[in-house]
Amino acid sequence: MKLLKTLSEMSGAPGREEHVRAFIQKEIKDHCDDINVDAMGNLICFKKGSSSNAKKVMIACHMDEIGFYVRSIDDDGFLRIHQLGGFDTRNLFARRVRIESNDGKFHIGNMNPAGKSVHLASAEDRKKIPMISDFAIDVGMTGEEAKKTFRPGDPITLVQDFIEMGDLATGKCMDNRVACWIGMRVLERVKTPKDDLYVVFTVQEEIGIRGATTSAFEIGPDIGIGIDVTLACDLPGSTKGDEITCLGGGAAIKIMDSSMVSDKKLVDEFVDIAEKNNIPFQFEILPFGGTDGAALQRVRSGARALTLSVPCRNVHTVTETIHKGDLEATVQLLEKFLA
């Protein structure tokens, strides 16, 4: 969990994943035959397969998290923002954020919605859901100071401590640093894969699976596996039919989401592996949402692809919550498949 804590608490907005990439590269450099960073910023880690007719297997784990860019700085020193990824603005009230200025320094700010304080707001005011454009970030500076310190395009991410709660772990950016954790563990544990293995830590998934698209085009995989989180709506007030997945139920083998339908033979193969090795698993059908797996499936003339998901409560908030056992089950499934 120390590794996951480090990954969770790092900043890596879409297009600004360099800190996450540098950390991962340092940690896994001794577990790969070759490592390179492509023009877009994807970290491509290669392990040679043992088979004489090895296929190409690509595993995609995106490094970026939902965040913001500075859009403008007003005369009173408040930062206005542009969102990167899907936010429910009800979860953004009075949040603390981290801004990286162009000189590489990090600054802390408070995200405040425009409008009246709750003490002064009318009953009607309290019902309104703000737009992203209604938020301003207070950095404790005058307008002149803020304009000297920041500029449009500076990345902003939310701040939250990672903590363990029994068998659970919670913090920001479980989406998708759990996939980074899984990709790193696979590179460490799978000493000699049967097929040529490419574990790619991708960029800009949250704004359109962009890094996975370009890296998959370069690699041309025969088999593509996306790793991501999925909804676990197993909370009070939910019905069994609405849960999608549940924490502690094992790795989620995706049947489909709104971006892809997983390859039937791959689904059957992973189910067979799970059942033969007593690895807990569950099926996932996600009505809305997509992953890097869709990009791998559509590369060039197409590839066999599926996504393995880690169930997660409170997705796209700062209290995303996963079960440790589901992490381990996902790694075990991949280990057995690659062997």
Secondary structure, DSSP 8 states (H G I E B T S, - for coil): -HHHHHHHHS---TT--HHHHHHHHHHHGGG-SEEEE-TT--EEEEE--SSTT--EEEEEEE---SEEEEEEE-TTSEEEEEEES---GGG-TT-EEEEE-TTS-EEEEEEEESS--TTT--HHHHH----GGGEEEE-S--HHHHHHH--TT-EEEE----EEETTEEEETTHHHHHHHHHHHHHHHH-SS-SSEEEEEEES--TTTSHHHHHHHHHH--SEEEEEEEEEB--STT--GGG-BB-TTS-EEEEEE-SS-B--HHHHHHHHHHHHHTT--EEEEE-SS---HHHHHHHSTT--EEEEEEEEEBSTTSTTEEEEHHHHHHHHHHHHHHH-
